[in-house]
Every structure is written in structure tokens, then in C-alpha cells.
Amino acid sequence: MTDFVSLAARLVILVPFIASILGLWVARSHRRASAFIASTGAVVSLLAGLYVLYAVHNKPFTQDVSTIGALPLGQLRMPLNLFVDDLSAIVVVAVAIVGLAVQLFSTWYLHEDDRFGVFVASVSLFLAAMFLVVLSGDLVLTLIGWEVMGWCSYLLIGHNSRLESARRAATKAFLVTRIADLAFVVGLIILASGVATTSIPVVIDRWQHLPVSTLTGALLCLLVGVAGKSAQFPFHDWLPDAMEGPTPASALIHAATMVAAGTFVLARLFPIFVLSDPARLVLAVITAITMIGAAVIAFGQSDLKRMLAYSTLSQIAIMLSALAVAPATIGVGPAIFHLLSHAMFKALLFLAIGWLSVLVAGTAASKMSGGVRYHPQLKWPLAIGLLSLAGVPPLVGFVSKEYVLGAAFDNVTELGQAAGWIVLVSFGVTVVLTAGYCTRAWLVLTHLEPEEEAVRQATIEASRKVVDVTLVDFFTEAARAQVETPQPASPVGEVEPDHGHGHADIFTGARLSIGVLAFLTVVGGLIIFTPLLPIPAKIVWYLATSSLLLILAAWLVVGRMSSMSVSGDAADILGARRMALFDKGFGADGIYVAVVSPVVKLARIVVTADRQVIDAYVRGTVVATRWTGVASERVHTRKPSSYLVWLLVGLLAVGVSGVTLW
């Protein structure tokens, strides 16, 4: 059985990697082949992951899985093994589910995209990299998967490369995450060099007996890299701009891959991370700032897709905060549980919003206003996703958030650390803000203008009205006019949405993906009663009750704000300058530019000095040598001189004499 588990673990990574290569090979000429290869790769990865998950809990297996073999590097051991356990198995399945949903949805959403094949091939490579991070048992393999994800995010965000905004967003994401990754690499080097191996199990075991001060330095470096990849303060501003990528790319990046990778890496290293109180306090402060700040900005966004982006920042901060406060006895269960929960409801929301954006021709709140009224097939997916995001029971978002809240409470009661109080208070504030922007989004999606509401009421009244007509009268024009139900009018001043947009009717696979994600969002909380996730079935009920009261209060306040606005958008009462503040993230991008501009100017000065001063001497030497050679060539007669002839005769005589006398 061990061989099958090892084979399945390898297939989880290799199949999407091979699919990406084959997909690029046929990308330009065979669109259907690209779709088939990408979807098949995702399906095989999911099946292999499900087998690994089953085997982990039911069959004997070896946790270490070999890959290409160890690399001989002298005193440094680099085994390059994978590591299979219950933690990696459940996360692999979650990533595979989201990956398959994204591939199926992309087949419809990018139906007319001339670079569709390249997109789905990039998604396959992205999934392979995330699987490598999750299954990695070696720091080097973790780094490889980590960096490949960063490269793939650049490709996916900048997929619409004909747009300057997409190119800028992709470059911004690449640069910000690369800068943070420098510290991440330093942290990995410290961990590996301290114990002379890159094997993660050995690193965890040996660092528990080494100086905590050195360990803290390594962990702080890792936190910088995690903050960059997970878009936490102060590296947060790249993720909202990543909305320039296609919606399926946003669903993949936000739900279960790149931004969640940092949570998993810290969870894997949790046995040594829990030893450093300074590192955990720093993480608590970073997540507290991010979860509150992102939730505030999310409320005022004029674009609902960007609102979801800021909600991702806040939700990632929540799962990371669980690692900052969870006692060693609780472990990583709450953080991983919220990672799984967030993967389901956030992928659901992004794909549902993407579907609606095709129907209403945009993701701006003004475009999507009343969208659910006219497209009721999206009512339940969006309602389930927003309710789960807000933390309403019994959906999976409620259960996972309460476990994070319980971990913070246990920290306060058992350890009394400052990190516990910071997370507990900031979490309470975030509960209110999250419920607020979810309520605002739902009221926008279900809003009707007064004229539209009047038509709707007239339609309802007409449907209840009974008119007596004879059989002959029924076929007359006047009678039919009396009994026919009036049709709702289009919004005033709005063009009828183009249901095509170059798209065909939504494919069965895309619709099924949204349905499966909605189902998992509803029943996902039941995982606490199964052995699939190592987490005790414990919820602090009076804290849960307090959360529900806060959610109810936010719902009432935002509902009142919405009723005070003519457009039905509660954010409109914040004033006309709202867009300049909230849509620009309170000027975070300007701060980025202000910090980077001096560095760019200095780099330009260095390049100029290198090219015009230092290289000038080298180029001058080359020119002088060349002209000297040309001049010598012109002076030379091109005839052998007598001295050269006598020199050759002498060499020949010496050679003959040597051979003869020997």
C-alpha cells in the first residue's frame, strides 16, 4: 500500500505539471485540446489527492516520499523528499477541488479568448507549484514551489497584457512579492544551515533544542516572505490590483493557492514557530492591522470584485492570526480549518460574481445593482457565499471563524499573552465590518429602483387579479391584454445587458462547479465531526452568540444606511470623495511609489554611471585597439620579411639536429 500512496502523492504534482507543458504545446492551435488537457489534469490530481486522503486515515503508509534522490552537497544534506500526512492530504484535496472548478469555469468564461490555451496551461502549472508546497518535506522544494507560484501569478494577473493596467498590476505583484521573498530565502538558509539539512521533519526536530534567539531571527525573515505572498500589511496593496486578471485567475489566487501558501508553510513549521513568542507577537500585530484595515476599505469599494479582494486580505489575516495565538495543545487545526473554509466560499463568490459580470457587463456596484433580481439563478450561490463570509451559522464560514476565535480565547485564558488579546479584540471589530460589507453587497445585488419596484408590485397585483371572460372573448386582443402578466421594465437609462459578450450560454461544467462549491460551503462545517482534520470539536458558545449579535447589529445599521441612499448602496452616504479614498486603498499605492521612486532613481544613476563612465573606458580601449590594428594592417606590406624566413630555417635546423642526434 505504501507504493500506491507514494505514487499518488507524486501524481498529484506531476500530472498538472505535465498538463501545463502539453497545454502550452497545443495552446495556439487546438483550443479544445487545451481545455481537455487542463481539465483532465485537474481531475487526475483530485482523484490522486482523494486516494492519499483515504490512505492516510485507513492504510499503513510511509510519510517520506522520495523524488529525484538526495543531492550530494558535502555537509549539507538535501534529501528532496515529499511529506505526506493528514494535514497535507486534506489541503491537497481542497486545492484540487478549487483548481478543477476554476479550469471548468475558465472553459466557459474565456470561451472567446485567443490566449485561452496559455491561460489554462498557466493555471495547471500554478496548481502543480501549490501542490509541491503542500506536499514538500524539504525546504528547497518548498522554495521552488513558492517561487513558481509567484511567476505564475505574474502571468495570470497580466493575462490581458494588451491593457496597460493589467501589465502594471502584474509587475507590481511580481516586484512586491519578490522583495519580500528575499527575506524568506534568508530565513530558509538560516533554518537549513543551523542543522545542516533541508529536511523539514529534521529541521523541526533539531531546532527545538537550539537557541531561540537565532530561531526567532529566522522566523521573522519567514514572516516577511509570508506577509508579501499573502498580501498582509505592509505588502497588501498588490492583491486588489490583481483584479485586473480574469475572474478565474482571481478565484484561484485568492481562494486556495498563492495567498494561502504562507499559512500552510507556517502551519508546517508550527512546532518551532510556537517556541518564539516575539515572532508570534509580530504576526499578531500584522494580522490585526490587516484584518481591520482591509475590512474597512472593503466596505467602501465601488467595485464588488475589488471588495472581494479586500475581504481576502482580511480573511487571510484571520487564518494567520490563529497561528499567532493557538496554544501548542490546540495546534494548527483552527488555521487550516479556516483555510479550507475560505477556499470554498471565496472561490464560490468569485465564480458567481464572474458569471454575473458577464450578464450585466461589469463588476462595478452600479452595474451589478439589482443583478440578482434579473438573474435569479445566481441568488442562492451569492447568498450562500456572502452569508458564509459574514460568519452566519450553520455555514462553514461560521464554524471555522468560531474556532479561530476560540484559539484566541484559549491563548488569553491559558497563556495570557498580548498576542491573544490583540487578536481577540481585532477579531471582534472585524466581525462587525465583515458583516457590514457583506450586507451592503447583498442589498446592492437585490436593489430595485422605485420605478422598477412599482412595475414589480403591479406585476404581482396583476397576477392576483381575476377577470371573467368568455371563451370567445379570451381570443380577442382586449381580453389577452387584461390577463397577460406585465413584464418588468428595464432599468431607467440602462442598456439591456448583452447576454452574449462573445460568450455562449454557461456550460454545464461551469454551472456544476458553482453548485459543488455552494454545497461544500453549506455542509463543510461538518468536518469537525470527522477525523479528516486534527481539530477538537469545541466552540465557545457565548463568544459565538456575541458574534451573532454583532452581525445582527451590523445588518441593521447597514440596512438603515442603504434605505437612506437613493441608489440603495449604503456606501454612498460616505460622501462623494469615497472613491478617491477607498478605491485607492487610502493611498497605499502612492506610498509604494514614494518609497520605490528614490530607489528607481538611484538605480538609473548607477546604470548611467556604469554605461557612460565605467564602460566608457572599456569601450575606449576596444576602439583604440581596433584602430591600432587597422593602422598596423595598412603599414604592413603583406610580404614575409627576410628575418622571418631565416627564423623558420633556424627552427627547422634545430628540429632536424635534435631528431638526428637523439
N, C-alpha and C positions, 0 to 999 in steps of 0.2 A: 504494500500500500504506500510505502514511503516513496517509491519511484513515481507513482501516479501523482502524489501531492507535489513532488519536486517538478515533475513535468508540467503540471497545471500552473504552478507558480511562474515557471519560465514562459509558458504560453501567454499568460496574462500580459507580459511585457512585449514579447517578441511579435505576437500577431498584429497589434496595432502599428508596431514599428515597420513590419514588412508591408502592411497595408498602406502606410504612408509612402513608401518607396514605389510600390506598384501604382498607387494612385497618382503620383507625380508623373509616372511614365506614360499613363494614358490620359492625363488631365486635359490636354489640349484637343484631343481628337475623339474621345469616347466618353461622353458625359454619363451615360447610363452605367458604363463600366466603372467609372469613378464612384458613383453612388453605391453600386453593388459591393465594390471592394471595401469602401469605408464602413458601410452598414454591416457587412459580414464580419469584418474585423472586430467591430464593437460587440456583435453578438457572441463571437467565439470567446472574447475576453470576459464577457459577462458569465457565460457558461463555465469557463475555467475558474473564474472567481467564486461562483456558487459552489463548485466542487471543493475548492480549497476551504471555503467556509464550513461546508458539511464535514469534511475530513478533520478539520481542526477540533471539532466538538464530538466526533464519533469514531475516529480511527487513529491508530498509532502513527506518528509521523516524526520526522526529524526537522527541527526548526531551521537549521542551517542548510541552505541550498546553494550548491556551487554554480558558478557561471563559466568564466573563461579560465579559471585557475588563478592561483596566487602569483603576484608579480615579485620577482627577486630584487629587493631593494636594500640589501645589506641588513642593517639592524632594524629597519622599519618593516614590519610585517603588513602586507596589503592583501588579505585573502580574497577580497571582492566577492563575498558571498551575499546571497539574499537571506532574509529572515522572515519566517512565517510563524505567526501566532494569531490568537483570536482578535487582537487589535487591528493588525494589518489586513486580515481576511475580511472583516466587516466593512472597513473603509474601501477596500478594493471593490466590493460589490456595489457600494453606494456610488463610487466614481464611475463604474461601468454602466450603471443604470442611467445616470445623468448623461454620460457620453453617448450612449445609444439613443437616448431621447433627442439629443442635440443633432446627431447625424441624421436621424429620420426627419426631424423638423427642417433641417437645412435643405434637404432634398426638395421640399416644397417652397420654403421661404426664399431660397436663392434659385428658383426654378429657371429664371431667365438670365442669371448672372454668367457672363462669359468666362469668369475665373472660378466657377463653381468647383471644378476638379481640384484646383490648387487649395481652395478653402478646406474641403473635407479631408484632403491629404494632410494639411497642417493640423487639423483637429485630431487626426489619428496619431500624429507624432506627439502632439500635446498630451494626449491620453497615455501614450507609452512612457513619456517622461514622468507624469504624475504617478503612474503605477510603479515606476522604478524608485521614486522617492518613498512611496508607501512600503514597498517590499524590501527596501535596501537594508542590508545588515552591515554595510560598510560606509564609512564617511566619504570615501571617494565616489562611490556610486550615488550617494545622496547628492553630492555636489554636481555630478554630471546631470542627473535628472533635474536638479534645481536650475541649472543654467540653461538647459534645453527648453524648459518651460518659459524662461524669460525671453529666449529668442522666438519661440512660437507665439508668445503674447504680442511681440512686436509685429509679426506677420499678420496675425488675426485682427489686431486693432487697426492696422494700416491696410486692411484688405481693400478698402475703397481708395486706393492710392491716387486716383485721379483727383481727389479732393485734398486741398491743402490742409484743411482742418484734421483729416484723418492721418496725414503724414506727420503733422505736428504732434498729435496725440500719441502716435506710435513711438515717435522719437523721444517724447517726454517720458513715457512709461519705461522705455529702454534705458535711458540715462539715469533716471531716479533709482530704478531697481539695481542697475549696475553699480552705482556709487555705494548703495547700501550693501551690496554683495561683497565689496572689498573687505568690509569688517567681518562678514560672515565667513569668508575664506580664512581670515586670520584666526577666528575662533576655532574653526575646524583644525587648523595647523597646530594650535596650542593643545587641543584635546588629543590629537594623534601623537605629537612629539612627546607629550608628557608621559605616555605609556608605551611608546614605540610600536604602536599598531593602529590600524584604521578600522578594526573590527568593532562595531558598535557595542555588542554584548561585553567584550573585554574592556572597552573604554569605560562603560558604565560601572563595571565591577571594580576596576583598579582606581578610578578617580574618587571613589568613596573613601579611600584611605590616603589621599594626597592632600596637600594644603588647600584650604577652602579659598584663600585669597587668590591663588592662581586660577582656580576653578571659576571664581566669580568674574575674573577678567575675561576668561574665555566665553562664559555665558553672556556677558554684556555685549561682547562682539557679535555673538549669535543673535542677540535681541535686535541689534541694529539691522542685520540682514532680514530677520523675520518682519520687523516693522516696515522695511522697504517693500518686501514681497507681498505682505498682507495689507499694505496701504494704511498703516497706522501712523498717527501723529509722530513726527512732523513730515512724513513721506506720503501723506494721504491724498494729495491733490491729483495724482496721476490717474487714479481709478475712475472718478467721474468723467474725466476727459476720454477715458477708454470707451465711452458710449458711442464714439464715432465709428466703432466697429459694428458689423452686423449683429442683430439681436441674438442669434445662436451663439456667436462668439462671446457676447456679454454673459449669457446664461452659463456657458462653460467656465469662463474665468471667475465669475462671481460665486457660482454655486458649489463646485466640488473640486476645483483644481488649484490654480495658482495661489489665490489669496488664502486658501485653507491649508496650503502645504506647510506654512510656518507653524500652524497649530499642531500638525501631526509630528513635525520634527521635534518640537519641544516636548510633546507627549512621549515620544520615543525616548528622549533623554530625561524624562521626569525624575527617575531615581536619583540623578545627580543634580538636577535643577532644583529640587526641593531642599537641597542642602545649603543653598545660597540665599539667605534672606535679603541681602541687598539687591540681587538680580530680580527676585520676585517682587520687591517693592517698586523697583523701576518699571517692571512690566505692569504692575497695578496702576501706577500713575499714568503711563502711556495709554492704557486701555480706558481709564476713566475719562481722560481728556477726549479721546477719540469717540467713545460711545455717546457722550453727551453732545459734543460739538457737531458730530455728523448727524445726529438726530435733529438738532435744532435747524441745521442747514437743509435737511431733507424736507422739513415742513414747508419751507418757503419756495421750493423749486417750481419753476413754471413748466418743467418737462417731467412727466411721470417716469420716464425711463431713467433720468438722472436722479429722481427721487429714490428709485430702487438702488441706484449705485451708492448713494449716501447711506441708505439703510444697510447695505452690505458692510460698509465701514463699521457701522455701529454693531452689527451682529457678529462680525469677526472679533471685534473688541470684547464682546461678551464671552465668546468661547475661549479667547486667550486669557481673560480675567479669571476664568475657572482654574487655569494652570497657575495663576499668580497666587491664589488663595487656598486651593484644595489641600487639606492635610494629607500627609503621606498615607494615612489609613484609608482615605477616600480614593486617592489615585486620580487617574486621568479620565475616569468614566464620564463625569459631567461635561468636560470639554469635548470629548469625542462624540458624546450623545448630541450636543448642540451642533457639532459639525455635520453629523448625519441629518439632523432635523433641518438645518439651514439649507443643506444641499437639495432636499426635496422641495420645500416650499418656495425657495428662491428661484430654482430652475422653473418651477410651475409658473411663478409670477412673470418671469422674463419671457417665457414662450407664449403665455397668454397675452401679455402686452404686445409682443411681436405680432401675433395673429390679429389683434385689434388694430394695431397701427397700419396693417395692410388694408383693413376695411375702411378706416377713417382718414387715411393718408397722412399720418403723422403721429408723434408721441407727445406733443405739447398738450398741456391740460385743456387749453381752449379747443384743440382738435378732438380730444377724447371725451369732452363733456357730453354726457348722455349716451356714450357709446354702448353701454350695456343695455340701454332701453331698446336700441335699434338692432342689437346683435345679441339676443338673449342666450345664444349658445355659449357665450363667454361669461354668463352671470355666475354660475357656480364655480368654475375654476378660479376666477378672480376673487370671489368672495372667500373661498376656502384659503387661498394663498394669503390674502390680507388679514384674515382672522388668525391664521397661524402665526404670521409675522407679528401681529399685535399681542399674541400670547393668550388667546381665548381658548378655554377648555371645550372639548376634550382633545383638541388638535395637537399635533406633535410639537408645535412651537411652544405651547403652554407647558407641556411636560418637561421638555429639555431646559427651558428657561428657569423653571422652578428648581431643577436640580443644580443649576449654576448658582441660583440664589441660596439654595441650601448649603452648597460648598462654602460660600462666603459667610453664611451664618455659623457654620461649624468652625471656620477659622477664628471668628470673633469669640465664640464661646469656649473653644478648646485652647487656642493659641494666643488670643488677644493681640494679634499683630495689627499694625497700622494698615497693612495691605488689605486685610479683611474689612475694616471699616470703610476704607476708600471705595472698594468695590461695592459694598453693601449700599452705601449712600448713592453713589453714581448710578447703580443699577436701578434703584427706586426712581430716580429722576428720568432715566432712560425709558422705563416702563410707561410713564405718562406721555413722554414725547413720541414714542413709537406708536402708541395707541392714537395719538393725535394726528400724525401724518397718515396713518392707515385709514382713519375715519375720513379725513379730508379727501384722500384719493377715492374712496368709495362714493362719497357724496358727489364728487366731480363726475365719476363714471355713470352715476344714476341720475344726474341732474337733467331737468327739462325746463326750458324757457316757459314763461307764463302762457304764451300763445300755444306752445306745444302741449302744455298741461291742459289747457282749455279744450283742445281738439281731443286729447286723450279722454277727458271726462265726458265729452259729447259722444265719443265712440262707445264708452261704457253705458251711458244712458240709452243710446240708440239700440244697443244690443238687448236692453231690457224691455224696450217698448214693443207692445203687441198691437198689430194693425190687422183689422178684419178686412179681408179681400176675398172676392170670388175667384174661382178657377180661371175665368176668362180675364178678370182684371189683373191677375197675377202676371200675365204675359204682356201687359201693357207697360209702356215706358214709365208712366207716372207711378204705378204700383211698385215697380222694381226700385225706383228711386227712394220710396218710402222704407222698404225693408232691407235694402242693401246697407251694410255697415260702412260708415265713412272711414276713409283711410287717413292715418296720421300725416300731417303735412311735414315737409322737410323743414329743418331749422331755418329761421329767417336769415336771409343774407348768406346762407351757406350753400355751396355747390354740393349736389348729390355725390356722395363718396364713390370713387372709382373702385369697384369690387375686383377689378382685374389687376391693375397696376403691373401688368405683364405677368401676373400670377394666375395659375389655374386654380380651380376650387381646391380647398385644402385636402391634402392627401390623407388616406386612411391612417398611414403610419404616423403622420404628424399629429392627427387628432388623437390617436391611441396613446402617443407619448404623453400628451397633456392629461389624458384620462388616468393613466397609470400614476403619474406624479401626484395628481389630486387624490387618488385612492391612498397612496402611501402617506400623504400629508394627513389624511384623516385617521388612519389606523396605526401610524408609525409609533405613537406613544406606547403601544402595547409591547414594544421591545423590552421594556423594563421587567416584564414578567417572563422573559425567555433568557436562556444562557448565552445569547448571541453577543451581549455586551457586558463586560465585567463592571457592573454598577449595582449598588444596593437599592432595593425598591423603597425609597424614603423621600417623602416630600414634607416640608414644614408647612402644615396646613394653615396656620394663622398668617404666615407670610404669603401663602398663595391667596388667601382671602383678601389680604391687604392689596396685593397686586390687582385683583379683580375690581376692587373698589376704585383704585387709581385709574384703571382702564375705563370704568363706567363714568368717572368724573371727566376724563379726557373726552369721551364720546359726547357727553352733554355739552361741554364747553365748545368743542369744535362744531357740533351741530348748531349751536346758537350763533356762532360766528358765521357759519355758512348761510343761515337764514337772513343775516344782516347784509349779505352781499348779493347784488343783483345777478351776478354770474353763477352764484351758488358755490363759488370757490372760497373757502374760509381764509385762504392766504391773501386774498385781495384786500382785506381790511388792514393788512400790514402797511399799506401805502404804495404810492406809485414808484418809489425808489426800491421796492423789494427786489426787483430783478437784478439791479446793479449790485445788491449786497449778497443775496442768497445764490443766484445763478453763478456768480463768480467766486463762490466759496469764501465770502468775506475777505477777498483779496489775497488768498493764499498763492495764487498763480503769480501775482505781482511780486510777492515776497520771493518766490522762486527766482523770478527774473532778476530782482535786485541783488540776490546773493550770487547768482551764476554770472551776471554780466561782468563784474570785475575779473572773474576767473577767465572768462572768454577773452576779454581784452588783453589780459596778461598772456594768454596762450597765443593770441595773434602777434603780440610783440615778440615773444620767443620765436615763433615761426618766421617772422620777418627778419629778426637778427640772425637766425640760423641760415636763411636762404640768401640774404643780402650781404651779411658780414662774414660769417664763418665759411659758408660755401663759396663765397666770392674768391677766397684765397685758393681753394681747391680748383675752382673753375679757371682762375687766372693761371695757375700752374699748368693745367691741361692745355690752355690756349698757347702759353709760351712754348711748351714742349712741342706742340704741333707745328707752330711756325718755325721753330728751330730745325725740326726735321725737314720741313719743306725747303727751307733755305739750304740746308746741307745737301738735300737731294738735287737742288738746282746747281750747286757748285761742283758736285761730283761729276766726273767725265763718263762714268758707267763703264770704264775700261780697267782691267786689273793692272795694278802698278807692278813694277819690277820687284819691289820689296816683297809683295805678296807671293810672286812666283818663286823667288828664292826661299821664302819661308816654307812653302809647301814642299819644295825639293829637299830642304833640310829635314823636315819631318819624315818624309819618305825614306831618306837615307838612314836616319836614326832607327826607324822601324825595321828596315831590312837588316841592318847591322845587329840589332837585338835578337832577331829571329835566328840569324846565321850563327852568331857566337854562342847562343844558348845551348 
